[in-house]
Amino acid sequence: MYDGIPEHAAAADTMPLLTIHHKTEYNYDRPVAFGEHRIMLRPRDGHDCRVLSSSLEISPQPSSLRWIHDVFGNSVAIARFDASDRRLIFDSTITVEHYPLDNIVLTKGDEAYYYPFAYDRDELPDLMPSITPQYSDPDGVLAAWARQFLKEGAQTKTLDILVGMTHAVRAQFRYRRRHEHGTQHPLDTLGTGLGTCRDFALFMIEALRRLGIAARFVSGYIFIPSESAHGYLGGGSTHAWVRAYLPGAGWVEFDPTNGIVGNRDLIRVAVARDPYQAIPLHGTYVGPVSAFLGMDVTIHVVSVDEDAKGQAIC
């Protein structure tokens, strides 16, 4: 499943320890042979998120399972199978220590405080793939949408552009769950005003690239706190958002689906240049197309301190 939940319930204080339980079950009407599957579910370790424990159970058991780091440094598990079966189940449980970073700090002395700004010559070769637009805009409508956040005749603070764009997508576009694989073209998102979290993230990324701002796609989980008599429970989903690189602040996160600035309640799993490089789980099977009955995905993202657990299914 590739879509996030469109609404975000803000909490006064997000619990720092979260457990993510992600179960995906594929069902078939007859035994089929399974091809290679790539699993991208393990969060990225860093100063704002640390993996404390993780387990991955797969049924039927794969003949081989190996872990690699992809070109972006994301953790990817690659499973291969000898057995045939009517079901294929991936069951991942991960506990993380998550530190919300709500404030993006830029001072007037930082290169990126005002737009336009220049990237350091030493960093530019590494940033160019994230600056260069990847999708067509023949009539310049996407570029025009991006330029509306620039002040005419006055200096524009870079953060005002990014925050304004994040909230504009949240206000102007409507979430629509899609069951088709992939991410729609940014011009389709702009034209229809509809999309998923992956569509909105890609749209904002391409808009930022039209302004020469380096931006990348992020796939992960969103924790959706909800109050109870015992404190904060939770729900969650796979989700997608944006990372932009600003000299002086580094890579900072923006969630246009929910209007979130910073990483509060966002658990980063994969970072990529394009959405197709950050698919949580995908693979193949050998058998007739008609054999596939469907896929069930259940995701819990909860505080480890709570006995009762919230649930979200997508």
Helices and strands as residue ranges (DSSP letters): E 17-39, E 49-59, E 64-69, E 75-80, E 84-98, E 114-115, H 124-131, H 141-147, E 156-157, H 158-172, E 174-175, H 186-192, E 194-195, H 197-210, E 215-224, E 227-228, E 231-232, E 235-246, E 250-255, E 260-261, E 266-272, G 275-277, E 281-286, G 289-291, E 292-303, E 312-313
